Amino acid sequence: MAHQSQPPEPLKGFESLRPGTYNTSGGSVLSYSHTPASQHKPGAPILVLLHGWPQTRYIWRYAVPVLSELGYTLFVPDLPGYGYSTMSTVCVSGIGAKSEHDRASVGFGILSAVRAVYGGESSPSTQNVDELKVVLIGHDRGGRVTQRLVTSSSASSPPIPQSLKIRIVGAMVLDIAPYSAQWSAQANPRASTRYWHWSFLPSPLGLAMVQAYGASRFCREIVIGTAGSTEAGRKNLFADGAVEHYAKCYEQDEVLRGAVADYSAGAAEDWDAQQDDIKEGRKVQVPLVVLHSEGLGKMHEGNVEAIWKQWTNPDVKLDVYAMPPGIGHYIPEEAPEETNQHIIKFLKELGL
């Protein structure tokens, strides 16, 4: 199947946004939906909504209409190698990236696209462009991109290049613990069997076995198996043909290979990067909100907040919220009203 740059049909809930593509310096064609630049108010924040595995930007279909109605500027991409974005092919130098698929490379490509859409390409000759304020909101793998982009040795030395002239003013991550904590938790066999895909996808036979099993079937069953137990939550998750949309994307070989590359980086370069963070004392340097499911809380024995405190500068605000019992991993879809309330509350606290 030839790789398409945009979904063949309009995405429900995205009617207020416009499609676009951007060729990143990492070699990915980034596919996204966004508030037109003509509607963006100078100085207003740009909310960058990032999805996780094995999904696409469509997880935000409940948030986009609400946030658009409130007047926020939205940038909602498919991560490189997911949905309708192609895989990265080049490790970008000068940003601390360790491979073309690690969280630094992915994050830099996304922020470069934001700069291109809302203020022109950044270069030494465009130092007079306005600074862009960004709030990152990421679920699952998108949450890991978010953490990478706000983790540094101090607030005055953010990890993103100054040439972008982008200031991240807040971050929200949904249903993740940092790589180091997540891998450590898998020493418990109950956790490692529940999160078996973390080791399976990067393994030498992972790609071939999923291809043999059927990639779309694999995707569909992963989502079904990881969803929560509430009837309302599962209904929300399956609404609007979402699960079939994700499964259809997985029929593209590029998407399956993209997931394998993502998890391979998570088992190598991204792990290494967090070990460096620990050694150098680098922490999250912006106000942070963490939403987590009951399942993640159990995996970490009720210590999700304590884990994130270890990773957050004590001088910045950290709020950690457990979602209601029965809500599974796909928080933006299973609990859309609660998710939207948390996002809006966070933005108000940031004065945005």
Phi, psi and omega in degrees: 000128178293141183283123178270151182270347178213155176304143182293337179234150179304142179276128179297135182094346183257017186299332182280350184255165179239146179281157176198166174224155181214133178272107184282162178291347176273001177092002178272143167267104185276122178259134185210166168242145186204157168291127180306142181302330180294340179263353181280129179270126180308132180089345178285152181286153173250121179269118179257112184259121186242134183267181178235196182265142359258053192246198181218186177305341185297344177298341184264016184295337177275334182274324186303310181298321182293313182289325176295319180298329178279357174093009181282147174276129185240140173229115190231094183265163159274129178301151178307130182086001179241153174054247184246014173261139178277164180291151170289150182233352185227135173280119184282127181276157174084005181236010180082010180288146179251346176199170180289345185249001183283172187294332179292315179296315180298313182296319179297319178299319180293315180292329175296322177293320177300315179298318181296322183284320188246040174157012176086161180298141177271134178201167180303337182271000182237045183288349181269004179292150181290146173291140176256133175265130185232141168245125180263132178228111187229135176256137172055238182299327175294329175293329179287325171298315180302310181301318181300322186281349181240012181255122179201181183283336178199163180296336182274358180228067181297154184284348181270144183302138179298335181297336178289333183053050176239130177244118178276119187259351179187159181215145174228133177237143186240119172060047172223155161244156180305153181313312185301317180290322182293315179293322179296322180296336183283002168294337174279121184299331178294320178290318183292329177284327178290323181253040185300331183294339179299322178267331183291312185298319179283352185290160183302330182258000184304308182299310183296323181290322177292319177301318180292322181288328185110110188297317181293322176297317178301312180300312183301315184287329174298313181296314180300318184286340184258352180291161180283187187257351183283141181297318181294318181296316180292325177296317178298319181298316184276348183299155174064024177066025188296311184296321177292328175298314180295317180295322179296319178300325182289351174288345176276124182301326180300324182289316177297315178296326178296319178295318179298318179295321179299307182292331175294319176295323179295335179267002183220271188298318181289325173298313179301318182299320179287329174295322175296320178301315181297314182297320184268356178076025180282140184219170174295132188245011179230160176308134188230135172242134178241124171251134180220154180277167176300322182297317179294322178299317179293321181301323182258021173054040177076014186254022183301315180296318180297322179297313182290332175298324178295335185257002185242134175305126183298346180274353179249155185283133176233128174234129180238127183234131173272133178284162182301151178306142179092346175279127184270205188293329189271065189304314182298335180263321183284328181228063187296320182295315179296319179298312180298321179298318179294320179297312182295318178300316180297315180297321177295320179296331177280355182076027184251000000 
